[in-house]
Amino acid sequence: MDAEYKTNQQSEPLLSVKEVAVAIGHHVSYVYRLRKLGLSMPGGRITLSEVKAFLVKNPVPWKGRSKILNSTKKR
């Protein structure tokens, strides 16, 4: 069981928020907004395929949600 888990984990690395932002070509605040909208990052890490799957299900995740956009701006 442990060997199977390690091979699955090694096949795709876990990325931090900054690494995800670089990988998908967006700013770090974009990833933080995705997290606010339901992207689960347990331990602050996630695989790139999980991010892509979330974006497929939520193509424009903050359309019509201006309160969330305004709450992430620095004042």
C-alpha positions in Angstrom: 0.0 0.0 0.0 2.8 2.5 0.9 4.7 1.7 -2.3 1.5 2.4 -4.4 0.9 5.7 -2.6 4.5 6.8 -3.1 4.4 6.1 -6.9 1.1 8.0 -7.3 2.5 10.9 -5.4 5.8 10.9 -7.3 4.0 10.9 -10.7 2.6 14.3 -10.1 4.1 16.8 -7.6 2.2 18.8 -5.1 2.4 22.5 -5.8 2.1 25.5 -3.5 -0.1 28.6 -4.4 2.9 30.4 -6.0 3.8 27.3 -8.0 0.3 26.8 -9.2 0.1 30.5 -10.3 3.2 30.1 -12.4 2.1 26.8 -13.8 -1.3 28.1 -15.0 0.1 31.5 -16.0 -1.9 33.7 -13.6 -1.1 35.9 -10.6 -1.1 34.5 -7.1 -4.2 36.4 -6.3 -6.1 34.4 -9.0 -5.2 31.2 -7.1 -6.3 32.7 -3.8 -9.7 33.7 -5.4 -10.0 30.1 -6.7 -9.5 28.9 -3.1 -12.2 31.3 -1.9 -14.6 29.8 -4.4 -14.0 26.2 -3.3 -10.7 24.9 -4.6 -9.5 22.6 -1.8 -5.8 22.7 -1.0 -5.3 20.6 2.1 -1.9 21.4 3.6 -1.6 24.3 1.2 -0.7 21.9 -1.7 -2.5 20.6 -4.7 -1.6 18.9 -8.0 -1.8 20.6 -11.3 -4.4 18.1 -12.6 -6.7 18.9 -9.7 -6.5 22.6 -10.5 -7.2 22.0 -14.1 -10.2 19.8 -13.2 -11.6 22.6 -11.0 -11.2 25.1 -13.8 -13.0 22.8 -16.2 -16.0 22.6 -13.8 -15.8 26.4 -13.1 -14.7 28.1 -16.3 -15.3 31.6 -15.1 -15.7 31.0 -11.4 -16.3 34.6 -10.2 -18.7 35.8 -12.9 -21.4 37.6 -11.1 -19.7 37.4 -7.8 -18.3 41.0 -7.4 -18.4 40.8 -3.6 -15.6 38.2 -3.6 -13.5 40.2 -6.1 -13.9 43.3 -4.0 -13.0 41.6 -0.8 -9.7 40.4 -2.2 -8.5 43.9 -3.1 -6.1 45.8 -0.8 -7.6 48.8 0.7 
